[in-house]
Amino acid sequence: MTLAPPDRPLLLLWGFMGAGKSTVGRCVASRAKVEFLDLDQHIETQSGRRISRIFADEGEASFRRLEANALRVELARKGRRVIALGGGTLLDHVLRAEAMERSYVLTLEVTVEEVLARTAKDGARPLLSGADPREAAERLFTARSVAYRSVHDSLPTARSSEAAVASLVLERWRGSQS
């Protein structure tokens, strides 16, 4: 865990798919009375295509470029707000360093079992598509675990309601600005 920089009005919620970033982010933003942005939804709106379609048509590398550009635009904007990131957004160490410098980054932790349960019905997770979603999730967890821990803070979400997680996130975000 890294100490949060003082006075960071931008909260970035990060973590594995299905961790609750968007749900918790909306709740935090509502309670803090600030703007909320789901970066994946923003990219879909800007591009006119679903994330799964971008992955299928152009591949992950192309999507990551779109994602990095969208985040950099948001990092340059002023104002207090909450942004839910995609699970791979900050895997690039350069982009992660930029985000860490300009915002407060908090990882929502989730287990493989929770991911599989939460994402089983939506079918829109390109990185879990294929023969064995559990194997894909475990492989991604292993590959991403160091990056997920190398931000300002992290918070386990298991066995907690979204309201309880949102309260803790808000408390930590406000504490980072003291």
N, C-alpha and C positions, 0 to 999 in steps of 0.2 A: 504494500500500500504506500502511495506517495502522498505527501502532504498537499492539500489543495492550495492553489494560489489564492491570495486574498482578493476579495471583491470580484468574483466571477459571476456576472448576471446571467450567463448562459449555462443551463444544465443539459448535459448530454447523457442519456440513458443508453447503456450498451449491454451486450450480453448475447447469449446463444438464442437462436430462434425459439420462440415459445416461452421465453423468460418473463414475458409480461411487460415489455418496454412500452408498447403503445398504450395498453390499458392503464398501467401505473402512471405513465407520462401524462395522459389526459387528466387523471385524477389530481396529480400534483399541480399541473398548470391551472386547473379549475380552483383548487384551494388557494394557490398563490395569486390568482387573478392575473395570469400572464398568458401570452400566446403559446399554443402548442403546435408542433409540426411533427408529423410522422414522415421521416425522410423517404422511406420506400413509397408511400402514397404520393408524396411530392414528385418523385421521379416518374411515377406512373402518369401523373397528371401532365407533367411537362413533356414527356415523350409520347403520350397518347397510347402507351402499350403497358401491359402487365409485366411485372418483373420476370415471371416465368417465360413470357414471350421473348423478352430481351435476352435472357439466358439461352433460349432455344435458337434464336436467330443469329445472335452475335457472340455468344459465349460469356463466360464469367469475367474475363479480363475487360471486355468492353463495358459490361455493367459496372465493374469497379471504377472505371474511369468516369462514367456518368455520376456515380455515387460520390466520388472524391470531389469532383467539380461542384456538385450541389452542396456538399458540406462546406467547402471553402467559401462559397458565396454566403452561406449562413454564418460562418465564423467571422466574416467581415462585417456583417450587419450589427448595428447597435441595438440595445434593448434587452430587457429581461424576458427570457422565454425558456421553454422546455422542448428539447428535440429527442425523439425516439430514433435511434440509429438501427440500421440493419446489423445482423450478427457478424458480418465480415467487414464492416465499414472501417474500423480502425486497425485492421491487421497490418496494414502498411505502417512501418515504424515512423516514417516521416510525417504522414498525415496524423498519426496518433500524437506525435510530439507537438504538432501545430494545435491540435484540439486541446491537449493538456495545457498549453500555454495560454489559450484564449477562453477556456471554459472550465467548468467543473465536470469531470467525467466520472460517472458511477456505473459499475457493472452490476446488473441483476443476475445473481447466480441461480442456476436451475440444474436439476439432475437429468440424465438421459431418460429415465422413466417418465419424468414430468414432460419432457420435450415430446416423447412419442405419444403420450396421452393427449397433450394439448394440440398437437399438429396432425393427428391421425385423420381427422375429418376434412381438413381444409384442402389438401392435395396441391397446394400452391407453393410447396417448398422444393425448389429445383435441386438443392443440394442433398435432399433426402430421398429423391426419387430413385427408383431402381429396385433391384431384387431384395435387398436387406436394409431397410431404413435404420434399424438398430446399429448395424455395423457401420453405416455411413455416419450416424450421429456420434458413435463412440470415436471413430477416426477423427472427425472434426473437433470434438471435445479435446482430444489429446493434442491435436495440432494447434488449437487456439488457447489452451489453458494459460500459458505464460502471458500472452498478450492481454487476456481478460483480467489478469491480476496486476498488470503494470499500468494501472490508472490511479486516480486519486483515492478511490474508495470502492468497496464492493459490499453487496448485501444479499444474503441468502433469501430466497423467496419461498422455499418449501414450507408447507403447512402454515402459511400465513395468508390472510385475505389480502386482496388487492388494496383495500382501504388501510390495513395495517402497514403494508409495505410502503404505500404512498406517504403515510405519516412519517415513517422512518426516513424515507428519501428526502422529504421536505425538511425535516429536522437537520439532517446532515448537510443539505445544500445551504440552509440558512446559517448553520454553524461554520461552514466554509467561508462565509462572507463576514465573519466577525473580526 
